[in-house]
């Protein structure tokens, strides 16, 4: 009597041939390998923010002065919002993340201690965009990148 049939009969209650047992084990191994690769892909997509409808804007104070006011406004689809952010000290930065439904736009307004107002921002944004906005005494410099892929 084949010992493998006895082993599987004891576990499953039915006799199984060696060929069927190999096919069953191959199927299980392929399923586990596929599951591992799916998990690795899901972790990679999450870590890289793929398929996330989020845009990121980093606002840096590149002046030698402390800002007295900082306003961030954005618009996407039917969403329009304005946020009064805490004023940034000289050299300090603030990261803003927001939901983008398709395409959107944003603007930044910063007030300097001498009451001058600097306006700017890249304007156009889509999900996955990452923008660094550097506030200077003469304006706002934009550096746009796409972090989606």
Secondary structure, DSSP 8 states (H G I E B T S, - for coil): --HHHHHHHHHHSS---HHHHHHHHHHHHHHHHHHHHHHHHHHHHHHTTTT--EEEEEEEE-SSS--SEEEEEEEETTEEEEEEE----TT-EEEEEEE-SSEEEEEEEEE-TTS-EEEE---EEETTEEEEEEE-SS-EEEEEEE---
